[in-house]
Amino acid sequence: MEVVTHASSKKTTGSARELELYFGPQHVGMVGNFGIVLTVEGDTVVRARSNPGYLHRGFEKLMEYRTYIQNFPLVCRLNVMDPDPKEMLYAMAVEELAGLDVPRRAHYIRTIVLEMSRITSHLFWLWGFGNLLGFDTIGQWAMGDREYFLDCFEMLCGGRVYHTYIWPGGVRRDLPQGFQEKLRFALDNLERMLPDYDEVFFNNRLFADRTRGIAAFTRDQAVSMGLTGTNLRATGASIDVRKDEPYAAYAELDFEIPTMEDGDSYSRAVVIRLEMAQSISIIRQALGQMPDGPAWKKTPNPFKWLVQPGETYVKIESARGEDGMYLVSDGSDKPRRAFVRGPSYPAAILMLERLLEGASLSDVGHIMLSLNVAAPEVDR
Amino acid sequence: MITEKKSIFRPFGALKYLFRKPHTFRFPFEQKPTAGRYRGLHINRRESCTGCGNCADICPNQAITMVEQPDMESVPGKKNELPQVDYGRCCFCGLCVDICPPGSLSLAKDYIHIAPNTKSFLAYLPDTEESGNEAFVPAAEYSIMKASLAHRLADNAGFISQMDYSLVDFERVSMGIVPAEDRKSSFLEIVKGFSEEQARREASRCLECGLCEDACPANMGISDYIRAIWEGDNAAAVRVFYEKNPLPSICGRICTHKCEEACGIGRRGQPVAIRWLKRFAADSVPAERLKQVLGAGAAKTEQRKVAIVGAGPAGLSCAYYLAVAGYRGTIFEAMPKPGGIMRYGIPEYRLPYDALDKDIDYIASVGVEIRCSTRVGEHVTLDELHKGFDAVFLATGFHVGRSTKVEGTDHDDVFQAIDLLGDITEGKEVTVGKKIVVIGGGDVAMDIARSMARLQMKRYAEVDITCCCLESEDIMPATREEIDEAREEGIAICAARGPDRIEIGSGRIRGLHTVKCTSVFDEQGRFNPTFNREDRRFFEADMVIEAIGQAPDLSYIPKELDERLEKEGRRIKVSQQFQSSVPWLFVGGDLIEGPDVIHAIANGYAAAQGIAGFLEAKS
């Protein structure tokens, strides 16, 4: 299927002027252990082939050899930048298979944590994206402001990167004393900074010129490739699992889904920027409406926990789009099969190869990041 | 909001940040404080670590190994093992903390480790300052440059175990008990027992660490049978029982459950109800199915015969395992029915006779002959047994009540608890006072007090019983639940009071004078009570029952034989397999271990092995 073509695409295969370039895994413009094999002619990319596998750790297979509770510290490692949706997915899948109830308070805490994770992931993306476009200041700010959220995570569960916090039955500990104040401070700080982000980056003429019209695709093309999340919403589609099939406490919260129309690199960046503000609002609401009560319903003894046979597919909206997990139980104490649908997979493998065809070499890194690719999600 | 202004000078607004204090600015250097729940290096408080190894079992990375510590002693409820963490594998998820039953394991706020050799990543968890090679240091002496696994900041626990968020289920499935008002007027069993669903739920709490198995005198395969119950295979559980214990219905009711005291979950919560689970599984297999469940009898039959004196738990257990090994055992029992103290000492409301009969009938059905109403020394002599059999096992137990020997105990209305309990079992008419004082604070005292309460209810429709004992309530030898249940049934318990004299007026008992007992044991831990004679109290009573303990009666051993037996103090000296210094004579049960049913069963098992070995060597 001919999906995406670039205006300046020239099919000059086999020309002696072609050169093969390895963009990653060892490359300053590459985030994570991921590679793209580029065939270039001058400054133009003729062909691009995604080259994953450097981060393949066989998680899905490993999960078949670990008990249900032992898998819980494993799943967050499926996405380093945005680990909490993976924990949430696993927890939801197990809860559905085992028929566990989740206390209402846990739903709210999970919502807060998931949105915190979305913000930190977006800020991390902003750092990479800004840097690749040559904007150093915004990158440093984003990383600095992200720290405040990492402090909140550390306070919540003792880990800054891998939180291991959302687990089957609820969350692992209730909110600690002083957490709300700390989180509100981080939110206030980010909210105060966002206008400055706009001044320096998003409203910057240079940014717009650099990204407008680059790597554009239509809504239909995105859907046919299986793209979701910010990539899809940048083409005008208001599709978001949080709204369409609400989980956790999203059904009880009031929020809009930001969209853009053009489907280009610029639109995708702006959607991410708008989502940050939306997430701040969601966290504020959840903090305000959070009920009292237990934050975890005890799960059975982990050494004697048999989950009744069955299969389930659960999905949530992670920072990168629809994140899904298919889990099969054969009635034993370990999953029979686990499959993770990472939203980065179609973006990094299917769409990226097509978008890069005919692109300028200097745009390769930023096109890749505009799709918000997370390498560990591709490999799993 | 995004408006995309045209000017390329807009970003210069960021210059204002040149004049703001950066949030990453720290000078002079100060270490960033870690959060309260930080998941750093491990801490294990050795004094509360049970060595159960659940942390090693749950670790998803197999980073924890349980290592035996030669300098530590293994005691019931505490193995001499400590977790060793391989920090090359550890992912700091903290599951080990959340599964730790005693809560000894936590993750510290420390996270820096500097050491020249890579082997140092394999570390024992530091303990208190006294523990030797690993040490905590106070904040003033701590520095990052010295940071290592053996050099850690004191009082620096981060991610700690919280009972509400622990993976361990600390709450027992509650056991139904007949309410005090209903139960005190009858001898019906008061514990209702688990349903199948309850039993499986309770069995699912067990973490299978095996601390209980080490504590069980009979070394039963507790983890295995609890797993079988959890799997719903009660027949498999019964097969596990009979490997070490042929009296499961009895033990499931009245065992002193050393296992539950050792259970790791009991360190912070309620231990697994091991005894009730055994009772459930034993009851779930009816008597007529036992043979089918346990399979055929002995593989071979030996012609050699063994005489067993006393049909108590030790004698029955010994006879059963001899029969399983193919030997022909004959039990000589003085009382009209077998069971010993289990029948004649333990009241029916704790151990119904049908449960007792079920276990004993099965033992008889595998080829054990039980000759009741045959008192050795009276109907048959020990010498005759020696001549007629290849070996003799003495398990006559403690069945003679001890007296306080205070003034007045020779009165007719002063009774021995053990005698009264036997009379109640036999259905004899027993004297029931209107006001009764029981002297003693052990299980037998509770048994007689509660039995008399039931008889008082029948005769006078009210309970008036006082139990007084030397021990203060926290060290009373009776189990906690017995004391609580006795209280519920209207029995007054006056702890820390010693009997002084029984007041008798016009031929009838008026009551018991007591004095305050200030301590029971001396500094060496020997029984040596001291009293405050100023603090006196009088308990009105028309009947006094002494329940201060029992003694053996070995008068059936002929003098000539008795002289040949080596003694240890007052006890007959036996080998590990309960062989006395006279080779054909084995002695076990309470005679060796003191009164305890599960010890007696364990003795019977070991003695059967010993006797079989002895007979084999003889042939």
Interface residues (C-beta under 8 A of the other chain):
Chain A: R66 I69 Q70 N71 F72 P73 L74 T137 G144 E147 D151 E154 M155 L156 C157 G158 G159 Y162 T164 R172 R173 D174 P176 D196 D198 E199 V200 F201 F202 N203 N204 R205 L206 A208 V270 R273 L274 P294 A295 W296 K298 T299 P300 N301 P302 F303 K304
Chain B: M1 I2 T3 E4 K5 K6 S7 I8 R10 P11 G13 A14 Y17 P22 H23 T24 T34 A35 G36 R37 Y38 R39 G40 N54 D57 I58 P60 C91 F92 C93 G94 L95 D98 I99 L107 G158 F159 Q162 D164 Y165 L167 V168 D169 A203 S204 R205 C206 L207 E208 R227 W230
